[in-house]
Amino acid sequence: KNQVEQSPQSLIILEGKNCTLQCNYTVSPFSNLRWYKQDTGRGPVSLTIMTFSENTKSNGRYTATLDADTKQSSLHITASQLSDSASYICVAGSYIPTFGRGTSLIVHP
Amino acid sequence: DGGITQSPKYLFRKEGQNVTLSCEQNLNHDAMYWYRQDPGQGLRLIYYSQIVNDFQKGDIAEGYSVSREKKESFPLTVTSAQKNPTAFYLCASIPSLNTGELFFGEGSRLTVL
């Protein structure tokens, strides 16, 4: 069964600090790995998308890494801002994407 | 601007009523999806459609129905057979299966009174 596991489930950090979110996946066939940001009550918005041949992808203060051998991905957020408070969802895609449960991030001033 | 429009944003339904959630996209995407999101759970696939006049059941299709008469539109009907319909529903589209970025609408929150 395809699965995507994310950790931690929730995270609280101070504004300006960095943080890293983890994603482990067991998906076959595997074509790409996506990270989304979802604000409460809104639809998810894409942050990064990586194919199995890519190791890292950046989008501003967000940097995603992918290790296709160990089937792990991480999302690093640099110099966090209050607006980063959201749920971050890892998605391992085939033609039917598999979603993780998300990491809830709270950034305090 | 190109995107996915879901309506209504909020919907209240009495038990025993069917309701239809609208999803329209002007991205010229072939594939469209409906997901259900409950607190603390990942998105679960209800139905998806790869092309017009064709759709497939996802993991939790019971109590739901869809149609795909036009490329731009993929409405979801929540029937009275769905035992626990209160949830946040998300529509998404992609250029074609297995390629490209998955775009989401803003979601529809359904509450059964």
gemmi code that builds the backbone of each chain (N, CA, C; Angstrom):
import gemmi

chains = {
    "A": [
        ("LYS", (0.845, -1.198, 0.000), (0.000, 0.000, 0.000), (0.871, 1.234, 0.000)),
        ("ASN", (0.538, 2.191, -0.876), (1.296, 3.437, -0.894), (1.075, 4.240, 0.374)),
        ("GLN", (2.171, 4.764, 0.932), (2.079, 5.537, 2.162), (3.046, 6.695, 2.143)),
        ("VAL", (2.652, 7.779, 2.792), (3.503, 8.938, 3.012), (3.402, 9.305, 4.491)),
        ("GLU", (4.541, 9.288, 5.165), (4.572, 9.604, 6.584), (5.343, 10.904, 6.792)),
        ("GLN", (4.755, 11.822, 7.566), (5.396, 13.099, 7.822), (5.680, 13.265, 9.318)),
        ("SER", (6.779, 13.944, 9.583), (7.117, 14.255, 10.970), (7.832, 15.598, 11.043)),
        ("PRO", (7.701, 16.317, 12.145), (6.790, 15.998, 13.238), (5.341, 16.287, 12.843)),
        ("GLN", (4.420, 15.874, 13.682), (3.010, 16.158, 13.406), (2.734, 17.643, 13.566)),
        ("SER", (3.386, 18.260, 14.547), (3.249, 19.696, 14.762), (4.568, 20.254, 15.268)),
        ("LEU", (4.742, 21.559, 15.056), (6.006, 22.205, 15.376), (5.732, 23.665, 15.696)),
        ("ILE", (6.352, 24.132, 16.770), (6.235, 25.534, 17.160), (7.633, 26.130, 17.198)),
        ("ILE", (7.824, 27.224, 16.490), (9.136, 27.872, 16.469), (8.963, 29.374, 16.621)),
        ("LEU", (10.061, 30.053, 16.938), (10.042, 31.501, 17.030), (10.346, 32.130, 15.682)),
        ("GLU", (9.756, 33.255, 15.459), (9.993, 33.997, 14.225), (11.485, 34.230, 14.012)),
        ("GLY", (11.913, 34.007, 12.773), (13.317, 34.196, 12.440), (14.142, 32.924, 12.505)),
        ("LYS", (13.639, 31.904, 13.184), (14.356, 30.631, 13.277), (14.129, 29.770, 12.042)),
        ("ASN", (15.034, 28.798, 11.856), (14.906, 27.841, 10.773), (14.244, 26.565, 11.269)),
        ("CYS", (13.682, 25.801, 10.361), (13.131, 24.507, 10.744), (13.161, 23.563, 9.552)),
        ("THR", (13.096, 22.265, 9.855), (13.107, 21.239, 8.817), (11.985, 20.248, 9.074)),
        ("LEU", (11.227, 19.988, 8.050), (10.127, 19.036, 8.109), (10.520, 17.784, 7.313)),
        ("GLN", (10.083, 16.624, 7.798), (10.506, 15.365, 7.196), (9.352, 14.636, 6.528)),
        ("CYS", (9.708, 13.871, 5.502), (8.712, 13.083, 4.779), (9.351, 11.781, 4.328)),
        ("ASN", (8.751, 10.664, 4.693), (9.168, 9.338, 4.228), (8.034, 8.763, 3.390)),
        ("TYR", (8.389, 8.174, 2.276), (7.322, 7.686, 1.402), (7.606, 6.266, 0.926)),
        ("THR", (6.534, 5.568, 0.716), (6.580, 4.250, 0.090), (5.518, 4.281, -0.978)),
        ("VAL", (5.923, 4.643, -2.174), (4.980, 4.826, -3.277), (5.551, 4.188, -4.520)),
        ("SER", (4.739, 3.416, -5.173), (5.160, 2.782, -6.414), (4.006, 2.750, -7.394)),
        ("PRO", (4.219, 3.140, -8.614), (5.440, 3.733, -9.132), (5.620, 5.161, -8.644)),
        ("PHE", (6.881, 5.586, -8.582), (7.189, 6.921, -8.086), (7.658, 7.787, -9.239)),
        ("SER", (7.055, 8.979, -9.352), (7.468, 9.869, -10.426), (7.952, 11.206, -9.918)),
        ("ASN", (7.313, 11.726, -8.871), (7.733, 13.020, -8.351), (7.297, 13.182, -6.905)),
        ("LEU", (7.894, 14.181, -6.274), (7.633, 14.468, -4.864), (7.295, 15.955, -4.778)),
        ("ARG", (6.167, 16.254, -4.178), (5.700, 17.629, -4.094), (5.537, 18.039, -2.635)),
        ("TRP", (5.781, 19.302, -2.374), (5.472, 19.899, -1.076), (4.451, 21.009, -1.306)),
        ("TYR", (3.436, 21.022, -0.435), (2.401, 22.038, -0.491), (2.288, 22.749, 0.853)),
        ("LYS", (1.848, 24.012, 0.778), (1.511, 24.777, 1.970), (0.010, 24.999, 1.962)),
        ("GLN", (-0.618, 24.711, 3.108), (-2.059, 24.900, 3.200), (-2.399, 25.765, 4.410)),
        ("ASP", (-2.923, 26.945, 4.151), (-3.441, 27.781, 5.214), (-4.799, 27.246, 5.637)),
        ("THR", (-5.163, 27.532, 6.884), (-6.420, 27.012, 7.435), (-7.595, 27.455, 6.576)),
        ("GLY", (-8.423, 26.474, 6.162), (-9.616, 26.794, 5.391), (-9.367, 27.163, 3.945)),
        ("ARG", (-8.155, 26.948, 3.463), (-7.807, 27.275, 2.077), (-7.332, 26.025, 1.351)),
        ("GLY", (-7.226, 26.119, 0.029), (-6.681, 25.016, -0.732), (-5.163, 25.002, -0.668)),
        ("PRO", (-4.538, 23.828, -0.805), (-3.068, 23.746, -0.793), (-2.462, 24.494, -1.969)),
        ("VAL", (-1.295, 25.077, -1.718), (-0.557, 25.800, -2.744), (0.808, 25.149, -2.901)),
        ("SER", (1.217, 24.927, -4.131), (2.472, 24.227, -4.392), (3.677, 25.064, -3.996)),
        ("LEU", (4.635, 24.402, -3.320), (5.910, 25.030, -2.981), (7.010, 24.528, -3.915)),
        ("THR", (7.135, 23.208, -4.008), (8.162, 22.615, -4.867), (7.652, 21.308, -5.460)),
        ("ILE", (8.241, 20.938, -6.584), (7.989, 19.638, -7.177), (9.315, 19.112, -7.711)),
        ("MET", (9.646, 17.876, -7.350), (10.915, 17.286, -7.765), (10.661, 15.919, -8.390)),
        ("THR", (11.379, 15.634, -9.463), (11.356, 14.293, -10.025), (12.378, 13.437, -9.288)),
        ("PHE", (12.375, 12.141, -9.568), (13.261, 11.228, -8.837), (14.739, 11.517, -9.105)),
        ("SER", (15.055, 12.244, -10.186), (16.445, 12.533, -10.528), (16.956, 13.830, -9.900)),
        ("GLU", (16.089, 14.566, -9.239), (16.493, 15.822, -8.622), (16.762, 15.625, -7.139)),
        ("ASN", (17.778, 16.315, -6.618), (18.143, 16.180, -5.212), (17.648, 17.348, -4.368)),
        ("THR", (17.535, 18.506, -4.982), (17.132, 19.677, -4.231), (16.404, 20.670, -5.143)),
        ("LYS", (15.492, 21.401, -4.530), (14.744, 22.418, -5.259), (14.388, 23.521, -4.283)),
        ("SER", (14.644, 24.768, -4.684), (14.378, 25.904, -3.811), (13.271, 26.780, -4.360)),
        ("ASN", (12.567, 27.414, -3.448), (11.525, 28.380, -3.776), (11.568, 29.452, -2.691)),
        ("GLY", (12.405, 30.476, -2.927), (12.555, 31.505, -1.912), (13.176, 30.943, -0.655)),
        ("ARG", (12.488, 31.101, 0.474), (13.026, 30.601, 1.744), (12.759, 29.113, 1.963)),
        ("TYR", (12.117, 28.484, 1.033), (11.805, 27.056, 1.130), (12.775, 26.259, 0.260)),
        ("THR", (13.397, 25.237, 0.854), (14.282, 24.350, 0.115), (13.890, 22.911, 0.402)),
        ("ALA", (13.586, 22.181, -0.652), (13.230, 20.777, -0.509), (14.377, 19.908, -0.989)),
        ("THR", (14.568, 18.788, -0.318), (15.563, 17.806, -0.741), (14.880, 16.469, -0.955)),
        ("LEU", (15.498, 15.662, -1.782), (14.939, 14.355, -2.086), (16.063, 13.335, -2.174)),
        ("ASP", (15.909, 12.241, -1.454), (16.807, 11.096, -1.556), (15.964, 9.921, -2.026)),
        ("ALA", (16.018, 9.647, -3.310), (15.178, 8.603, -3.879), (15.626, 7.205, -3.442)),
        ("ASP", (16.871, 7.072, -3.021), (17.356, 5.762, -2.573), (16.739, 5.386, -1.236)),
        ("THR", (16.730, 6.355, -0.305), (16.157, 6.087, 1.013), (14.684, 6.454, 1.079)),
        ("LYS", (14.153, 7.023, 0.010), (12.748, 7.426, -0.065), (12.400, 8.421, 1.035)),
        ("GLN", (13.265, 9.438, 1.141), (13.051, 10.472, 2.130), (13.139, 11.844, 1.467)),
        ("SER", (12.353, 12.766, 2.001), (12.402, 14.145, 1.551), (12.318, 15.046, 2.765)),
        ("SER", (12.866, 16.232, 2.637), (12.761, 17.207, 3.700), (12.423, 18.560, 3.111)),
        ("LEU", (11.788, 19.390, 3.928), (11.502, 20.763, 3.551), (12.114, 21.665, 4.611)),
        ("HIS", (13.061, 22.494, 4.198), (13.743, 23.391, 5.113), (13.206, 24.803, 4.902)),
        ("ILE", (12.817, 25.428, 5.998), (12.321, 26.799, 5.956), (13.339, 27.690, 6.668)),
        ("THR", (13.811, 28.676, 5.964), (14.842, 29.570, 6.489), (14.218, 30.879, 6.953)),
        ("ALA", (14.726, 31.371, 8.082), (14.289, 32.683, 8.601), (12.769, 32.780, 8.617)),
        ("SER", (12.158, 31.958, 9.407), (10.697, 31.834, 9.401), (10.000, 33.173, 9.662)),
        ("GLN", (8.818, 33.289, 9.082), (7.983, 34.464, 9.262), (6.625, 34.024, 9.814)),
        ("LEU", (5.911, 34.979, 10.383), (4.601, 34.648, 10.953), (3.680, 34.044, 9.889)),
        ("SER", (3.836, 34.478, 8.655), (2.982, 33.988, 7.574), (3.299, 32.546, 7.172)),
        ("ASP", (4.383, 32.010, 7.706), (4.709, 30.604, 7.445), (3.833, 29.655, 8.260)),
        ("SER", (3.109, 30.190, 9.229), (2.206, 29.355, 10.034), (1.156, 28.736, 9.121)),
        ("ALA", (1.186, 27.401, 9.031), (0.317, 26.692, 8.083), (0.561, 25.201, 8.254)),
        ("SER", (-0.148, 24.424, 7.442), (0.118, 22.995, 7.362), (0.932, 22.731, 6.105)),
        ("TYR", (1.968, 21.900, 6.231), (2.826, 21.585, 5.096), (2.633, 20.115, 4.746)),
        ("ILE", (2.274, 19.883, 3.497), (1.862, 18.555, 3.073), (2.845, 18.005, 2.047)),
        ("CYS", (3.280, 16.798, 2.286), (4.162, 16.078, 1.362), (3.307, 15.163, 0.501)),
        ("VAL", (3.583, 15.144, -0.789), (2.780, 14.356, -1.727), (3.722, 13.587, -2.633)),
        ("ALA", (3.608, 12.274, -2.619), (4.414, 11.433, -3.502), (3.525, 11.016, -4.654)),
        ("GLY", (3.958, 11.375, -5.852), (3.061, 11.226, -6.981), (3.361, 10.068, -7.876)),
        ("SER", (2.330, 9.404, -8.233), (2.335, 8.598, -9.430), (1.205, 9.210, -10.231)),
        ("TYR", (0.391, 8.469, -10.879), (-0.735, 9.103, -11.555), (-1.890, 9.319, -10.593)),
        ("ILE", (-1.793, 8.674, -9.423), (-2.720, 8.954, -8.328), (-1.862, 9.348, -7.133)),
        ("PRO", (-1.711, 10.642, -6.844), (-0.811, 11.080, -5.770), (-1.247, 10.548, -4.410)),
        ("THR", (-0.259, 10.295, -3.556), (-0.513, 9.889, -2.178), (-0.099, 11.025, -1.267)),
        ("PHE", (-0.991, 11.408, -0.357), (-0.784, 12.567, 0.496), (-0.387, 12.150, 1.911)),
        ("GLY", (0.559, 12.894, 2.493), (0.811, 12.760, 3.913), (-0.235, 13.537, 4.710)),
        ("ARG", (-0.209, 13.340, 6.038), (-1.197, 14.023, 6.886), (-0.812, 15.467, 7.173)),
        ("GLY", (0.409, 15.824, 6.844), (0.828, 17.202, 7.035), (1.524, 17.453, 8.360)),
        ("THR", (2.342, 18.484, 8.373), (2.958, 19.007, 9.594), (2.381, 20.384, 9.844)),
        ("SER", (1.829, 20.574, 11.018), (1.270, 21.873, 11.380), (2.369, 22.732, 12.005)),
        ("LEU", (2.693, 23.820, 11.349), (3.749, 24.707, 11.814), (3.138, 25.989, 12.373)),
        ("ILE", (3.570, 26.352, 13.566), (3.147, 27.615, 14.173), (4.395, 28.435, 14.431)),
        ("VAL", (4.401, 29.656, 13.920), (5.515, 30.572, 14.121), (5.063, 31.666, 15.077)),
        ("HIS", (5.746, 31.758, 16.202), (5.404, 32.756, 17.210), (6.328, 33.964, 17.102)),
        ("PRO", (5.776, 35.161, 17.374), (6.643, 36.357, 17.334), (7.598, 36.393, 18.510)),
    ],
    "B": [
        ("ASP", (-7.591, 35.446, -14.861), (-6.473, 34.587, -14.485), (-6.897, 33.138, -14.516)),
        ("GLY", (-5.961, 32.247, -14.870), (-6.265, 30.832, -14.900), (-6.292, 30.261, -13.507)),
        ("GLY", (-7.197, 29.288, -13.314), (-7.263, 28.675, -12.008), (-8.444, 27.746, -11.887)),
        ("ILE", (-8.692, 27.322, -10.655), (-9.791, 26.415, -10.344), (-10.752, 27.127, -9.399)),
        ("THR", (-12.014, 27.122, -9.741), (-13.019, 27.786, -8.931), (-13.972, 26.755, -8.355)),
        ("GLN", (-14.075, 26.755, -7.037), (-15.021, 25.888, -6.358), (-16.139, 26.729, -5.742)),
        ("SER", (-17.340, 26.201, -5.807), (-18.459, 26.896, -5.166), (-19.497, 25.877, -4.726)),
        ("PRO", (-20.232, 26.184, -3.662), (-20.035, 27.346, -2.800), (-18.857, 27.140, -1.843)),
        ("LYS", (-18.435, 28.183, -1.182), (-17.362, 28.099, -0.201), (-17.857, 27.379, 1.052)),
        ("TYR", (-19.076, 27.702, 1.458), (-19.694, 27.068, 2.625), (-21.085, 26.577, 2.231)),
        ("LEU", (-21.440, 25.405, 2.750), (-22.733, 24.828, 2.421), (-23.250, 24.065, 3.623)),
        ("PHE", (-24.530, 24.283, 3.908), (-25.169, 23.570, 5.001), (-26.270, 22.695, 4.422)),
        ("ARG", (-26.372, 21.506, 4.941), (-27.320, 20.550, 4.386), (-28.029, 19.829, 5.522)),
        ("LYS", (-29.288, 19.576, 5.303), (-30.029, 18.759, 6.255), (-29.798, 17.296, 5.905)),
        ("GLU", (-29.900, 16.458, 6.884), (-29.753, 15.029, 6.638), (-30.793, 14.578, 5.626)),
        ("GLY", (-30.375, 13.703, 4.714), (-31.284, 13.168, 3.710), (-31.321, 13.939, 2.420)),
        ("GLN", (-30.605, 15.057, 2.361), (-30.565, 15.874, 1.146), (-29.300, 15.593, 0.355)),
        ("ASN", (-29.458, 15.636, -0.964), (-28.287, 15.602, -1.833), (-27.804, 17.031, -2.052)),
        ("VAL", (-26.513, 17.207, -2.184), (-25.965, 18.521, -2.525), (-24.900, 18.334, -3.601)),
        ("THR", (-24.750, 19.359, -4.439), (-23.749, 19.311, -5.499), (-22.754, 20.440, -5.321)),
        ("LEU", (-21.472, 20.061, -5.335), (-20.380, 21.023, -5.247), (-19.826, 21.249, -6.646)),
        ("SER", (-19.615, 22.502, -6.969), (-19.150, 22.853, -8.305), (-17.636, 22.984, -8.343)),
        ("CYS", (-17.034, 22.569, -9.450), (-15.619, 22.750, -9.697), (-15.425, 23.071, -11.168)),
        ("GLU", (-14.859, 24.247, -11.429), (-14.619, 24.696, -12.797), (-13.159, 25.111, -12.932)),
        ("GLN", (-12.516, 24.692, -14.034), (-11.127, 25.099, -14.267), (-10.976, 25.640, -15.685)),
        ("ASN", (-10.143, 26.685, -15.812), (-9.857, 27.255, -17.130), (-8.389, 27.103, -17.477)),
        ("LEU", (-7.782, 26.034, -16.980), (-6.362, 25.762, -17.203), (-6.141, 24.823, -18.380)),
        ("ASN", (-7.220, 24.371, -18.985), (-7.151, 23.405, -20.077), (-6.522, 22.078, -19.637)),
        ("HIS", (-6.728, 21.739, -18.376), (-6.186, 20.493, -17.844), (-7.092, 19.321, -18.197)),
        ("ASP", (-6.468, 18.204, -18.489), (-7.237, 17.012, -18.823), (-7.778, 16.321, -17.576)),
        ("ALA", (-6.948, 16.202, -16.543), (-7.303, 15.390, -15.378), (-7.821, 16.260, -14.236)),
        ("MET", (-8.864, 15.775, -13.585), (-9.430, 16.482, -12.444), (-9.710, 15.483, -11.336)),
        ("TYR", (-9.646, 15.984, -10.092), (-9.771, 15.134, -8.902), (-10.704, 15.789, -7.888)),
        ("TRP", (-11.336, 14.951, -7.081), (-12.042, 15.407, -5.888), (-11.445, 14.696, -4.674)),
        ("TYR", (-11.128, 15.523, -3.653), (-10.583, 15.003, -2.405), (-11.469, 15.443, -1.239)),
        ("ARG", (-11.395, 14.642, -0.202), (-12.042, 14.989, 1.065), (-10.954, 15.145, 2.104)),
        ("GLN", (-11.072, 16.190, 2.931), (-10.080, 16.433, 3.986), (-10.789, 16.523, 5.323)),
        ("ASP", (-10.377, 15.689, 6.247), (-10.880, 15.713, 7.614), (-9.740, 16.091, 8.545)),
        ("PRO", (-10.047, 16.691, 9.697), (-8.984, 17.131, 10.619), (-8.033, 15.991, 10.966)),
        ("GLY", (-6.734, 16.274, 10.874), (-5.735, 15.288, 11.267), (-5.508, 14.172, 10.271)),
        ("GLN", (-6.168, 14.245, 9.121), (-5.999, 13.202, 8.116), (-5.483, 13.796, 6.816)),
        ("GLY", (-4.822, 12.967, 6.052), (-4.394, 13.391, 4.727), (-5.578, 13.455, 3.792)),
        ("LEU", (-5.363, 14.079, 2.642), (-6.420, 14.147, 1.647), (-6.747, 12.747, 1.132)),
        ("ARG", (-8.019, 12.462, 1.043), (-8.463, 11.153, 0.541), (-9.212, 11.339, -0.775)),
        ("LEU", (-8.875, 10.494, -1.723), (-9.410, 10.621, -3.074), (-10.812, 10.052, -3.163)),
        ("ILE", (-11.735, 10.867, -3.700), (-13.119, 10.431, -3.872), (-13.325, 9.910, -5.296)),
        ("TYR", (-13.061, 10.744, -6.268), (-13.174, 10.394, -7.679), (-12.110, 11.160, -8.459)),
        ("TYR", (-11.757, 10.628, -9.622), (-10.909, 11.366, -10.531), (-11.343, 11.092, -11.963)),
        ("SER", (-10.972, 12.015, -12.826), (-11.347, 11.912, -14.228), (-10.148, 12.268, -15.089)),
        ("GLN", (-9.843, 11.429, -16.015), (-8.704, 11.664, -16.903), (-9.119, 12.408, -18.167)),
        ("ILE", (-10.308, 12.131, -18.644), (-10.815, 12.777, -19.855), (-12.315, 12.970, -19.736)),
        ("VAL", (-12.850, 13.736, -20.655), (-14.292, 13.982, -20.664), (-15.051, 12.675, -20.806)),
        ("ASN", (-16.187, 12.610, -20.093), (-17.084, 11.454, -20.124), (-16.453, 10.181, -19.567)),
        ("ASP", (-15.398, 10.339, -18.783), (-14.794, 9.174, -18.133), (-14.346, 9.572, -16.740)),
        ("PHE", (-14.642, 8.733, -15.747), (-14.182, 8.993, -14.386), (-14.049, 7.661, -13.651)),
        ("GLN", (-13.208, 7.692, -12.622), (-12.899, 6.491, -11.869), (-13.109, 6.722, -10.381)),
        ("LYS", (-13.513, 5.686, -9.669), (-13.661, 5.786, -8.216), (-12.303, 5.860, -7.548)),
        ("GLY", (-12.249, 6.640, -6.484), (-11.080, 6.679, -5.638), (-11.275, 5.785, -4.431)),
        ("ASP", (-10.592, 6.125, -3.339), (-10.607, 5.272, -2.154), (-11.908, 5.335, -1.358)),
        ("ILE", (-12.627, 6.470, -1.473), (-13.816, 6.653, -0.631), (-15.000, 7.124, -1.462)),
        ("ALA", (-15.296, 6.459, -2.551), (-16.338, 6.903, -3.488), (-17.766, 6.648, -3.006)),
        ("GLU", (-17.933, 5.773, -2.036), (-19.295, 5.424, -1.611), (-20.043, 6.640, -1.084)),
        ("GLY", (-21.261, 6.849, -1.630), (-22.075, 7.981, -1.198), (-21.835, 9.250, -2.003)),
        ("TYR", (-20.974, 9.163, -2.993), (-20.664, 10.303, -3.854), (-20.898, 9.937, -5.310)),
        ("SER", (-21.162, 10.957, -6.143), (-21.235, 10.744, -7.580), (-20.669, 11.956, -8.290)),
        ("VAL", (-20.179, 11.753, -9.514), (-19.586, 12.833, -10.297), (-20.040, 12.714, -11.742)),
        ("SER", (-19.766, 13.753, -12.500), (-19.949, 13.741, -13.942), (-18.835, 14.556, -14.574)),
        ("ARG", (-18.543, 14.292, -15.832), (-17.527, 15.065, -16.545), (-18.016, 15.232, -17.973)),
        ("GLU", (-18.997, 16.084, -18.136), (-19.592, 16.331, -19.458), (-18.784, 17.341, -20.249)),
        ("LYS", (-18.047, 18.188, -19.555), (-17.187, 19.176, -20.197), (-15.802, 19.102, -19.585)),
        ("LYS", (-14.807, 19.448, -20.366), (-13.431, 19.398, -19.886), (-13.235, 20.325, -18.686)),
        ("GLU", (-13.954, 21.450, -18.685), (-13.732, 22.452, -17.661), (-14.420, 22.154, -16.342)),
        ("SER", (-15.388, 21.252, -16.345), (-16.267, 21.094, -15.190), (-16.275, 19.675, -14.645)),
        ("PHE", (-16.235, 19.564, -13.332), (-16.221, 18.252, -12.674), (-17.016, 18.358, -11.365)),
        ("PRO", (-18.333, 18.426, -11.423), (-19.133, 18.583, -10.209), (-19.209, 17.302, -9.388)),
        ("LEU", (-19.288, 17.490, -8.079), (-19.388, 16.380, -7.136), (-20.725, 16.453, -6.413)),
        ("THR", (-21.473, 15.364, -6.424), (-22.720, 15.293, -5.677), (-22.531, 14.428, -4.443)),
        ("VAL", (-22.851, 15.008, -3.297), (-22.811, 14.276, -2.044), (-24.229, 13.789, -1.785)),
        ("THR", (-24.422, 12.506, -1.836), (-25.774, 11.970, -1.724), (-26.130, 11.666, -0.277)),
        ("SER", (-27.395, 11.380, -0.066), (-27.857, 11.042, 1.279), (-27.273, 9.714, 1.754)),
        ("ALA", (-26.701, 8.959, 0.841), (-26.094, 7.685, 1.218), (-24.739, 7.857, 1.898)),
        ("GLN", (-24.175, 9.047, 1.829), (-22.895, 9.322, 2.497), (-23.198, 9.540, 3.976)),
        ("LYS", (-22.700, 8.654, 4.813), (-23.091, 8.647, 6.230), (-22.462, 9.758, 7.044)),
        ("ASN", (-21.318, 10.237, 6.655), (-20.631, 11.275, 7.421), (-20.097, 12.331, 6.466)),
        ("PRO", (-20.963, 13.142, 5.881), (-20.538, 14.039, 4.818), (-19.887, 15.342, 5.275)),
        ("THR", (-19.982, 15.676, 6.541), (-19.393, 16.929, 7.013), (-17.882, 16.868, 6.855)),
        ("ALA", (-17.356, 17.758, 6.013), (-15.923, 17.728, 5.710), (-15.572, 18.920, 4.828)),
        ("PHE", (-14.286, 19.052, 4.555), (-13.758, 20.049, 3.631), (-13.443, 19.327, 2.328)),
        ("TYR", (-14.016, 19.818, 1.222), (-13.854, 19.147, -0.063), (-12.982, 19.993, -0.985)),
        ("LEU", (-12.008, 19.349, -1.591), (-11.059, 20.028, -2.466), (-11.093, 19.432, -3.857)),
        ("CYS", (-11.134, 20.301, -4.834), (-11.059, 19.905, -6.237), (-9.668, 20.265, -6.741)),
        ("ALA", (-9.104, 19.454, -7.608), (-7.771, 19.708, -8.142), (-7.719, 19.306, -9.606)),
        ("SER", (-6.729, 19.849, -10.305), (-6.546, 19.454, -11.699), (-5.065, 19.418, -12.027)),
        ("ILE", (-4.745, 18.710, -13.097), (-3.377, 18.524, -13.530), (-3.400, 18.419, -15.052)),
        ("PRO", (-2.347, 18.855, -15.752), (-2.394, 18.813, -17.216), (-2.767, 17.439, -17.770)),
        ("SER", (-2.132, 16.404, -17.236), (-2.507, 15.034, -17.582), (-1.987, 14.158, -16.472)),
        ("LEU", (-2.497, 12.970, -16.336), (-2.081, 12.110, -15.238), (-0.575, 11.905, -15.275)),
        ("ASN", (0.051, 12.002, -14.109), (1.475, 11.740, -13.932), (2.388, 12.843, -14.455)),
        ("THR", (1.830, 13.985, -14.804), (2.699, 15.059, -15.250), (2.262, 16.367, -14.621)),
        ("GLY", (3.254, 17.182, -14.285), (2.957, 18.558, -13.946), (2.468, 18.783, -12.543)),
        ("GLU", (2.229, 20.032, -12.283), (1.830, 20.471, -10.955), (0.335, 20.260, -10.750)),
        ("LEU", (0.010, 19.822, -9.552), (-1.386, 19.624, -9.165), (-1.904, 20.935, -8.590)),
        ("PHE", (-2.914, 21.515, -9.240), (-3.491, 22.775, -8.787), (-4.777, 22.506, -8.025)),
        ("PHE", (-4.974, 23.240, -6.931), (-6.155, 23.059, -6.097), (-7.060, 24.283, -6.146)),
        ("GLY", (-8.352, 24.027, -5.961), (-9.285, 25.100, -5.703), (-9.230, 25.515, -4.246)),
        ("GLU", (-10.072, 26.476, -3.868), (-10.046, 26.994, -2.506), (-10.860, 26.148, -1.533)),
        ("GLY", (-11.571, 25.168, -2.048), (-12.282, 24.253, -1.178), (-13.714, 24.657, -0.885)),
        ("SER", (-14.500, 23.648, -0.517), (-15.887, 23.861, -0.098), (-16.095, 23.133, 1.222)),
        ("ARG", (-16.606, 23.859, 2.196), (-16.862, 23.227, 3.494), (-18.335, 22.888, 3.597)),
        ("LEU", (-18.607, 21.609, 3.730), (-19.975, 21.116, 3.846), (-20.253, 20.733, 5.290)),
        ("THR", (-21.351, 21.236, 5.814), (-21.777, 20.904, 7.173), (-23.192, 20.337, 7.129)),
        ("VAL", (-23.360, 19.173, 7.696), (-24.694, 18.545, 7.774), (-25.302, 18.854, 9.125)),
        ("LEU", (-26.493, 19.438, 9.077), (-27.145, 19.863, 10.310), (-28.009, 18.748, 10.883)),
    ],
}
model = gemmi.Model(1)
for chain_id, residues in chains.items():
    chain = gemmi.Chain(chain_id)
    for i, (resn, *xyz) in enumerate(residues, 1):
        res = gemmi.Residue()
        res.name, res.seqid = resn, gemmi.SeqId(i, " ")
        for name, pos in zip(("N", "CA", "C"), xyz):
            atom = gemmi.Atom()
            atom.name, atom.element = name, gemmi.Element(name[0])
            atom.pos, atom.b_iso = gemmi.Position(*pos), 0.0
            res.add_atom(atom)
        chain.add_residue(res)
    model.add_chain(chain)
structure = gemmi.Structure()
structure.add_model(model)
structure.setup_entities()
